């Protein structure tokens, strides 16, 4: 899976929105309301590095994998950064994003969850 495909996957999740933050952050954030579930770095030298929240167990597992490291300033919340998304199998990337999405969704009120997931009439 390349960067464009991953961006489309994140944007296609129910209720997901994206926001580009300029200087000094330079990140493209995917979120549910204000709950982030994934982001890309948009400036050099880290352009298109992808970060996602993972479970504590998965955090320990993934940070031992070459090309995956604790996310800067977010590692204490179990976020990892994938240096090159093409190096990770597409199905595994989707699984990581879906877990992070469900974590963000679970932090919203039940009413808001229902609003995001139920089809509009």
N, C-alpha and C positions, 0 to 999 in steps of 0.2 A: 504494500500500500504506500503510495507516495503522499506528499504533503497536501496536495489539492484534494485527493480522495478522502483523506482524514478530515480535512476542514469541512468537506461536504457531509461526511458522516456525522460530525459533531453538530453541525447546523441543522441536520435533518431530524434530530431527536425531538420528541414532542415538547413544545414549550421552550426550546432552547433559543437563545439569542446570542449574538456576537457583538462585541464592542472593541474598537481599536483605541488603545491608549497611546498617546504620543509621548514625546520627551517628558520626563526622563525614563519612564517605564518601558516604552516601546514593546507592548505586548498586545496580542489579539486574544481576548478572553471570551470563552463560551460559558454561559451561565443560565441558571433558572432564576428568574427575578435577580436578586443580588448574590445568589449562591453559586460560586464558581465551581465548575467541574473539569475544566481543561483550559490550557492556554499555550499559545505559541509565542516565542520571542521573535520580534520582527526587525531587529537591528543587527548589524555586524558587530562582532565576529560570531555571534551565536544565532544568526538568522535561521528561523524555522526549527529551532529546538522545541520539542513538545513536552509539556509537563502535565501530569495527571495525578489525582489523589488515589492512593491505594490503601489496602488494609495494612495494619502493622506487620502481620506475617509476610505478606507479599512485599512490603517495603524492604525487609531484611533479605528476602530472596533476590529481589531485583537489583539492589545496590551492589550485589556481588557479580552481576553480569556486566561484561565489558560494554561500554557505550551507554550505560544507564547509571545515573548518579543521583544522589539526593538533590532535590531542587533547592536552589539558593533562596534563603530566607523562609522557605516553606517546608523544609525537611522535618521540622518538629511536628508538623501536622500530617506527616506521612505522604508528602508529595515527592514524586521522582521526575527527573528530566531524562528524556530519551534524546540522545544527541542526533541520531539519524533514524527517522521513522521507517525507512526502507529496510533497516537491518532487523526489524522485528516482524514476525509473521502477522499478516493482516487479521486473522481470526483472534490472535492474542491481543492485538491492539484494540480491536473492537470490544473484547471482553474487559480490558482495563478501562476503557472509556465508559462502557455501560455500567460498570461497578461505581465509578466516580459519579456518573449521572444519577444513579439510584441513591447514592449517599447524599447528594445535593437535594434531590427530590424529597428524601426522607426528613430533611431538616425543615421543610416547609410545613405549614399547617395542613391538616387533612382537607380542609375546604379548598385551599389553593392547589393541592395536589390533584384533586378531582377536577378543578377548572382547567388545569394544564393537560390532563390526560383524556378527558371526555371530549368527544368530537363536538364541534360547534353546530348548532341547529340553524 
